[in-house]
């Protein structure tokens, strides 16, 4: 009885770990690659970079993480991205804060799949 209970618990742990790892992998792929308005896929040139879709439907990329600037009207907002490979970007009341400084993402930082 005790060994059956241990086996059941082990299966639960493995299942939870697998689901958590799959969710993280899917999110990371979504941040690194994006489809444009025409359904063509692009990925950030830097493996630690981020791909986002701009207000025109183009995929633009940066070496680090990106956040949407919230201080403008919905159709005028732009992305602010970390200039550091793999760096973070976060929203703040005054303006976005980015590791290594903020910069706009660029189409030249993307590669087409």
N, C-alpha and C positions, 0 to 999 in steps of 0.2 A: 504494500500500500504506500509506504513511504517513498520507495523508488519511483512509483508511478506518479506521485505528486511532484517529485523533483523533475521528472521528465516533462510533465505538463508545464511546470514553471519555466524550464529551459526553453521550451517551444515558444512560450509567450515572450520571453526576453529576446529571442532571435527574431521573432516576427516584428516586434516593436522597433528593434534596431534596424531591420531591413527597411521598414516603412519610413523611418526617419531619414535614413541615408538616401533613399530614393527621392524623397521630397527635396532634400538639400541639393542633390545633383540636378534635378529638374529646374529648380530655381536658378542655380548657377548657370545652367545652359541658357535659360531665358534672358538673363542679364548680359551674357556674353554675346549672344546672337539674337537678331530680330529680323522680321520680314518687313519689307517696305509696303507701300500702298498697292503695289502691283503683285505682291506675293513672292518677290525675289528675296532670298536670304543673304544677310551680311553678318559678319562677326568682327569684333574688335581685333585689330592686328596684334595687340599685346594679349597674351593668354590671360592676364589678370585684369584686362580692360572691360569696358562696358559699351554695349550698343543700345541706342535709344532711337525712337522715331520722333523727328522734329515736327513742327506745326504744319509743314508742307507735305508730310508723309514720307520723307526721305529718312534713311537710316544714317545716323551719324555716330561716331565712336570717340572714346577717350581712353587714356591709359588706366584711369582709375574709376571709382564709382561716381555716379551722377545723381543729382536731385533736381526736381522741377522748381524753378523760382516762383514763389507765391505772391510776389508784390505787384503783379500786373493783372490785367483782365485775362480771362481764360484763353482767348485767342491770341494774346500777345506774349504769353509766358514762354520763357526759354529754359534750356537746361544749363546747369552749372556743374562742372565735373572736376574731380581731383586731377592735378597735373602729375601726380606721383603714380607710377605703375602699381596697381592693386590698392591705391589709397582710398580713403573714405571721403564721402561728401554728406553733409547734413544740413537740414533747414534750420534757420535761426530767426528770431524776430526781426533783426535788422537786415541781414542778407545771408546767403548760404555760406557755410564754413567748409572748406575743403583742405584735405591734407596736401601740403605742398603748394597751396594756392588754387583758386578756382579759375577755370578756363572753359570756353564753350567747346562742345564736341565738334568734330570735323569729319566730313565724308572721307577725307584722305587717310584717316586713321582706321578705316574699315577695309575688309577684304570680302569679296563676293564669293559665295559658295558655289 
